[in-house]
Amino acid sequence: MSDARSDSKVNHVSRTIQLEATTTITIAVCVLIAIVALIISVVAISKSAGSDITVQGKTTSSRQTPQPAVAYSPSTYDASRCQASNRRRVYTLAIGFDVGAYVYSDDSGFQVGFGPDLIDAVCQEAGIDCRIVTEPYTNCMFSEKGQPQRGGIGLMEGWYDACIGWLATRQRKQIFAFSKPILKPYEVYFYAFLGFNPFNITGKKMGLISGFSTNEACLAGLDQVAGRDVPHSNVFHAQTPAELMAMVQNGTVDVGFSTGPSMATKINGTNIQRFPSDPMFCKNAGQPGMMTRKDNDFNSKWNEGFEKLVSSGRFKRLCDEARIKHGHRGEIECVDA
């Protein structure tokens, strides 16, 4: 009886062990099947989306899933992106008005003269796109009585890239950069009624043009002129050469002081004369060129084009032709080339 019960217990334990082993195997097989199913589903999904193959750094697709067409309407098409990729830099150049043969209005009101002719020629040689804008002189340089010259708002604020034909004075070089010179230094004169003594301006009311190189500093450097340190109370500023001429004629000032080219045509047909007979020059002044902000790259482009123009001989021919074409408005003094 005792042996039979013992065998029964052994058989019961064996069946229990076999059952646990079978359960464990079944669970393992189920897990394995689940993993295989997951792998198959992932592969199927990836194939349906197309697969990429990388060959030597280049990616190609073995199968491309068709993409829906996109209709570009004015509300979704960004034209600026397309234009920006093809846009060419345009340089804008400010030029004054009515400055002898350098710039004046033709019968149609367009600005012509040696200045526009030179801009066209140099920009063509440089391979750059240049556009001329007519601006008040004070937007390039500005000055008030008793104050040093300041950069004009147009050039300082970047309204344009350069101002053409400005004399490179010591004051201006502190503010702006200059290209290679294109003209000889401007002659300066007094403009007054007959009988004026240009070598003694003591007590005279002096008319100047705001921003011009013919400022109080230039006056103070005229060693041959007595009374050249004009009191601030005797200084009056005009905005243009025409306004300066009107101030002299109506007695607002006793004398005007300006460059020769700017007044070349203003005194024609008037009783205002130019003094002295021999020209004077401002001290610490170089030659006229293109005046730019110091952070602007225009001068490098301009200088390259100008050098090509000079070396080809075209610059000299341009100056000679301009004296015939524009000489009725005054003299043109190109740099020696």
Stockholm file with secondary structure:
# STOCKHOLM 1.0

chainA/1-337         MSDARSDSKVNHVSRTIQLEATTTITIAVCVLIAIVALIISVVAISKSAGSDITVQGKTTSSRQTPQPAVAYSPSTYDASRCQASNRRRVYTLAIGFDVGAYVYSDDSGFQVGFGPDLIDAVCQEAGIDCRIVTEPYTNCMFSEKGQPQRGGIGLMEGWYDACIGWLATRQRKQIFAFSKPILKPYEVYFYAFLGFNPFNITGKKMGLISGFSTNEACLAGLDQVAGRDVPHSNVFHAQTPAELMAMVQNGTVDVGFSTGPSMATKINGTNIQRFPSDPMFCKNAGQPGMMTRKDNDFNSKWNEGFEKLVSSGRFKRLCDEARIKHGHRGEIECVDA
#=GR chainA/1-337 SS CHHHHHHHHHHHHHHHHHHHHHHHHHHHHHHHHHHHHHHHHHHHHHHHHCCEEEETTEEEESSCCCCCCCCCCTTTCCHHHHHHHHCCCEEEEEECSCBTTTBEECTTSCEESHHHHHHHHHHHHHTCEEEEEECCGGGTEECCTTSCCEECHHHHTTSSSEEEEEEEEHHHHTTCEECSCCBCCCCEEEEEETTCCTTBCTTCCEEEETTSSSSHHHHHTCTTSBTCSCCGGGEEEESSHHHHHHHHHTTSSSEEEEEHHHHTTTSTTSSEEEEEEEEECCTTEEEEEEEECTTCCHHHHHHHHHHHHHHTTHHHHHHHHHHHHSGGGCCCCBCCC
#=GC SS_cons         CHHHHHHHHHHHHHHHHHHHHHHHHHHHHHHHHHHHHHHHHHHHHHHHHCCEEEETTEEEESSCCCCCCCCCCTTTCCHHHHHHHHCCCEEEEEECSCBTTTBEECTTSCEESHHHHHHHHHHHHHTCEEEEEECCGGGTEECCTTSCCEECHHHHTTSSSEEEEEEEEHHHHTTCEECSCCBCCCCEEEEEETTCCTTBCTTCCEEEETTSSSSHHHHHTCTTSBTCSCCGGGEEEESSHHHHHHHHHTTSSSEEEEEHHHHTTTSTTSSEEEEEEEEECCTTEEEEEEEECTTCCHHHHHHHHHHHHHHTTHHHHHHHHHHHHSGGGCCCCBCCC
//
